[in-house]
Amino acid sequence: MVPPDNASPERIDLNADLGEGVTDDEGLLAVVTSANVACGYHAGDVATMTSVCELAAERGVALGAQVSYDDREGFGRRDLDVAPTLLRDQVAAQVAVLDDIAHQAGAAVTYVKAHGALYHRVARDPEQARALLDGTGSLPVLGLPGTVVLELAAAHGRRTWREGFPDRRYEGERTGAGLGHGGLVPRGEPDSVLHDPQEVAARAVELARSGTVDSVCVHGDTPGAVATARAVRALLEATGFDVRPL
């Protein structure tokens, strides 16, 4: 429902993973409001990061450092046991590289989001979560609601942003808790990734209306990602949401 004329529209951010070498970065940057940029450890390189940062700066898209385990071979999706001090230093190095490139493009890194296995690990592992936070200064943290990394960040005065995944199936949908509850169903399981743009868009609106997320993510490495992102943004705006960076 579109809000009445005297009501302020609710805000929501639309983010996607960019710079991974398997994504239509230019197409997505015409639609999303925040870009999670691969920093070279699971994907990406200086040329790709530079291109994404320059386009994002032109289009007013917020830049986030998408940090990961050092795992290009596994695209950052293998759960690795990395010593906390080493992980801290690796995360700090990734942020520093992207921030330097962003500044050269007239922009700045404004938040951090973990990628792949690290994303899911810091959701439940306090030691790994602290290492990620120690390596990222005072940057706001984007992650799943109710996770260890967001709780620790908030406890230390860090700003936290909650995100939902309309193109992924949630464990809560299997238990009756519903969309947005529990972790994500592992990618290797049937029906874990959704591809129909209209279905994903409807789920994005449901997540936004729930009030439990500040941002919705469309995965840039899935087929038809740009068409899906367009459908998501169009329906969010048609429903009365103000889609803009956090």
MOPE-V611265 format. One record per residue. N is the residue number from 1. RES is the residue in one letter. PHI is phi in degrees with one decimal (NA if undefined). OMEGA is omega in degrees with one decimal (none if undefined). D_CENTER is the distance of its C-alpha to the mean C-alpha in Angstrom with 1 decimal. Layout:
N;RES;PHI;OMEGA;D_CENTER / N;RES;PHI;OMEGA;D_CENTER
This chain:
1;M;NA;177.3;26.5 / 2;V;-75.7;-178.3;26.5 / 3;P;-66.0;177.8;27.3 / 4;P;-62.9;-174.2;30.9 / 5;D;-57.3;-176.2;31.7 / 6;N;-91.3;-180.0;32.0 / 7;A;-104.6;176.2;28.6 / 8;S;-81.9;179.0;25.5 / 9;P;-66.0;176.3;22.6 / 10;E;-71.4;-179.2;19.7 / 11;R;-94.2;173.1;16.5 / 12;I;-150.0;176.9;13.1 / 13;D;-99.0;175.9;10.1 / 14;L;-122.4;-177.2;8.7 / 15;N;-117.8;176.7;5.6 / 16;A;-151.1;177.0;5.8 / 17;D;-85.3;-177.5;6.3 / 18;L;-127.4;176.2;9.7 / 19;G;75.0;-176.1;12.8 / 20;E;-94.9;178.4;13.2 / 21;G;79.4;178.3;16.6 / 22;V;-127.3;-170.0;16.2 / 23;T;-126.1;171.6;14.4 / 24;D;-83.5;-175.0;16.1 / 25;D;-59.2;-178.0;14.5 / 26;E;-63.3;179.5;17.2 / 27;G;-63.8;-179.6;17.0 / 28;L;-70.3;-179.2;13.3 / 29;L;-68.7;174.2;13.8 / 30;A;-82.8;-173.5;16.6 / 31;V;-122.1;-173.4;14.6 / 32;V;-76.7;178.1;11.1 / 33;T;-110.4;175.4;11.1 / 34;S;-138.9;-178.3;8.2 / 35;A;-119.4;174.7;7.6 / 36;N;-89.6;-169.2;5.7 / 37;V;-97.8;176.1;9.2 / 38;A;-60.4;-171.8;10.8 / 39;C;-107.6;172.5;13.5 / 40;G;101.9;-175.9;16.3 / 41;Y;-88.2;174.1;16.2 / 42;H;-109.8;-179.8;14.8 / 43;A;-171.6;175.3;15.0 / 44;G;91.0;176.6;15.8 / 45;D;-152.2;-175.3;18.8 / 46;V;-60.2;-179.1;20.2 / 47;A;-62.6;-179.5;21.2 / 48;T;-67.0;178.7;17.9 / 49;M;-60.4;179.7;16.1 / 50;T;-62.4;-179.7;19.0 / 51;S;-61.4;-179.6;18.9 / 52;V;-64.2;-178.5;15.2 / 53;C;-63.2;-179.9;15.9 / 54;E;-65.3;179.2;19.2 / 55;L;-66.6;179.5;18.0 / 56;A;-62.6;179.1;15.2 / 57;A;-62.4;178.6;18.0 / 58;E;-63.7;-171.4;20.3 / 59;R;-103.2;177.6;18.2 / 60;G;70.7;178.8;16.9 / 61;V;-91.4;179.4;13.2 / 62;A;-69.5;-178.4;11.5 / 63;L;-109.3;175.0;10.5 / 64;G;-121.7;176.3;8.2 / 65;A;-84.1;177.8;9.4 / 66;Q;-95.9;-174.1;7.6 / 67;V;-93.2;-174.9;10.6 / 68;S;-151.1;167.9;12.3 / 69;Y;-64.6;177.9;15.8 / 70;D;-77.6;-168.5;18.4 / 71;D;-155.1;178.0;18.5 / 72;R;-65.8;-178.3;18.6 / 73;E;-61.2;-179.1;21.1 / 74;G;-99.9;-179.5;18.9 / 75;F;55.5;176.8;15.7 / 76;G;72.6;-175.9;14.4 / 77;R;-103.9;176.7;14.9 / 78;R;-97.3;-178.6;18.1 / 79;D;-76.4;-176.5;18.5 / 80;L;-105.6;174.0;20.4 / 81;D;-95.7;-177.1;22.6 / 82;V;-113.0;178.8;22.2 / 83;A;-56.5;-176.1;24.3 / 84;P;-54.1;-179.5;22.6 / 85;T;-66.8;177.7;24.2 / 86;L;-67.6;178.7;23.2 / 87;L;-61.8;177.1;19.6 / 88;R;-54.9;-177.9;19.7 / 89;D;-68.0;179.0;21.4 / 90;Q;-66.3;178.5;19.1 / 91;V;-64.5;180.0;16.0 / 92;A;-60.9;179.7;18.1 / 93;A;-64.9;179.8;19.2 / 94;Q;-64.6;179.3;15.9 / 95;V;-62.5;-177.6;15.0 / 96;A;-63.0;179.7;18.6 / 97;V;-61.8;-178.1;18.6 / 98;L;-66.6;-178.1;15.7 / 99;D;-65.1;177.4;17.1 / 100;D;-63.5;179.0;20.5 / 101;I;-65.8;179.6;19.5 / 102;A;-61.7;179.7;17.7 / 103;H;-63.6;177.0;20.9 / 104;Q;-64.9;178.7;23.0 / 105;A;-90.4;-180.0;21.3 / 106;G;82.8;-178.9;21.9 / 107;A;-132.6;178.8;18.4 / 108;A;-155.6;173.4;16.6 / 109;V;-76.8;-174.1;13.5 / 110;T;-113.1;176.4;12.6 / 111;Y;-165.1;177.4;9.9 / 112;V;-130.1;175.3;8.6 / 113;K;-140.4;176.6;5.8 / 114;A;-76.1;-179.8;7.8 / 115;H;-117.3;168.1;8.0 / 116;G;54.7;-176.0;10.3 / 117;A;-61.5;179.0;13.4 / 118;L;-66.2;178.0;12.6 / 119;Y;-56.8;-177.2;9.6 / 120;H;-75.2;-179.8;12.3 / 121;R;-68.6;-178.4;15.0 / 122;V;-71.6;175.5;14.0 / 123;A;-69.5;-173.7;13.6 / 124;R;-129.6;-172.4;17.4 / 125;D;-109.2;-176.8;18.9 / 126;P;-60.4;-177.8;20.1 / 127;E;-65.2;178.3;21.4 / 128;Q;-68.3;178.1;18.3 / 129;A;-63.9;178.3;16.2 / 130;R;-64.0;178.2;18.9 / 131;A;-62.9;177.7;18.9 / 132;L;-61.4;-179.0;15.3 / 133;L;-66.8;179.9;16.1 / 134;D;-64.8;-178.5;19.4 / 135;G;-90.3;-173.7;18.0 / 136;T;-123.8;174.0;15.7 / 137;G;59.7;-178.5;18.4 / 138;S;-113.0;-178.3;17.7 / 139;L;-60.4;170.6;14.1 / 140;P;-58.6;-176.1;12.2 / 141;V;-117.3;177.2;9.7 / 142;L;-104.2;-178.9;6.5 / 143;G;-168.9;179.5;7.1 / 144;L;-67.5;178.2;9.3 / 145;P;-60.5;173.6;12.4 / 146;G;75.5;-177.0;15.6 / 147;T;-92.9;-177.5;14.4 / 148;V;-57.4;-175.4;16.5 / 149;V;-63.9;178.5;14.1 / 150;L;-71.8;178.7;13.5 / 151;E;-65.4;178.6;17.3 / 152;L;-66.3;179.0;18.4 / 153;A;-60.7;-179.6;16.4 / 154;A;-63.5;-179.9;18.0 / 155;A;-64.8;178.9;21.3 / 156;H;-103.7;174.5;21.4 / 157;G;78.9;177.8;20.7 / 158;R;-81.9;175.1;17.2 / 159;R;-75.4;-179.3;15.1 / 160;T;-127.3;177.3;12.4 / 161;W;-126.1;-176.5;9.9 / 162;R;-98.8;-179.6;9.4 / 163;E;-124.0;176.1;7.1 / 164;G;-122.8;-175.6;8.8 / 165;F;-121.2;-179.1;8.9 / 166;P;-69.0;-179.1;12.0 / 167;D;-98.3;176.1;12.4 / 168;R;-126.5;177.6;12.7 / 169;R;-83.4;178.8;15.8 / 170;Y;-98.1;175.4;15.9 / 171;E;-58.6;-178.8;18.8 / 172;G;-63.0;178.0;20.0 / 173;E;-70.4;178.9;20.9 / 174;R;-85.7;-176.5;23.4 / 175;T;-102.2;-179.4;24.9 / 176;G;95.3;179.7;25.4 / 177;A;-74.0;174.2;22.9 / 178;G;101.6;-178.8;20.9 / 179;L;-60.3;176.9;17.5 / 180;G;91.3;-177.9;14.8 / 181;H;-108.9;-178.8;17.1 / 182;G;79.8;178.1;17.0 / 183;G;-80.9;178.6;14.7 / 184;L;-86.2;174.9;13.6 / 185;V;-65.3;-178.7;16.6 / 186;P;-54.2;-175.8;16.8 / 187;R;-58.1;-177.2;16.3 / 188;G;-74.1;-178.1;20.0 / 189;E;-90.1;-178.5;21.3 / 190;P;-59.5;175.3;22.6 / 191;D;61.9;179.7;20.7 / 192;S;-80.3;179.1;17.4 / 193;V;-118.2;-177.2;15.6 / 194;L;-100.9;-173.2;16.7 / 195;H;-122.3;-178.3;17.8 / 196;D;-74.9;-175.4;19.9 / 197;P;-56.4;-177.7;18.3 / 198;Q;-70.7;176.9;20.4 / 199;E;-65.8;178.6;19.6 / 200;V;-62.7;179.6;15.8 / 201;A;-62.4;179.0;16.5 / 202;A;-63.4;178.3;18.8 / 203;R;-68.1;177.4;16.4 / 204;A;-62.4;177.7;13.8 / 205;V;-63.4;178.9;16.9 / 206;E;-61.9;177.9;17.9 / 207;L;-63.9;-179.5;14.7 / 208;A;-63.1;180.0;14.9 / 209;R;-69.4;-176.7;18.6 / 210;S;-66.5;-178.2;18.3 / 211;G;76.5;-177.5;17.4 / 212;T;-97.7;-179.8;15.3 / 213;V;-132.5;176.4;11.8 / 214;D;-103.7;-175.8;11.0 / 215;S;-148.6;171.7;8.1 / 216;V;-117.9;-174.8;7.8 / 217;C;-113.4;170.1;5.7 / 218;V;-111.1;-177.2;8.2 / 219;H;-69.2;-177.0;8.4 / 220;G;-77.1;-176.5;10.2 / 221;D;-96.1;177.7;12.4 / 222;T;-99.8;178.4;14.2 / 223;P;-58.3;178.1;17.5 / 224;G;71.6;-175.6;17.7 / 225;A;-59.6;-178.1;14.1 / 226;V;-67.1;178.1;15.5 / 227;A;-62.1;178.4;17.9 / 228;T;-66.6;179.3;15.5 / 229;A;-62.0;177.6;13.3 / 230;R;-62.9;-179.9;16.7 / 231;A;-63.7;179.3;17.9 / 232;V;-63.0;-177.9;15.0 / 233;R;-64.0;-178.7;15.5 / 234;A;-60.8;-177.8;19.3 / 235;L;-73.0;175.9;19.6 / 236;L;-59.7;-179.3;17.5 / 237;E;-69.3;178.5;19.8 / 238;A;-65.3;179.8;22.8 / 239;T;-85.2;175.2;22.3 / 240;G;107.2;179.7;22.4 / 241;F;-86.2;174.0;18.9 / 242;D;-92.3;-175.2;18.4 / 243;V;-91.1;-179.4;15.1 / 244;R;-158.2;-177.3;14.3 / 245;P;-61.6;177.8;12.1 / 246;L;-68.1;none;11.8
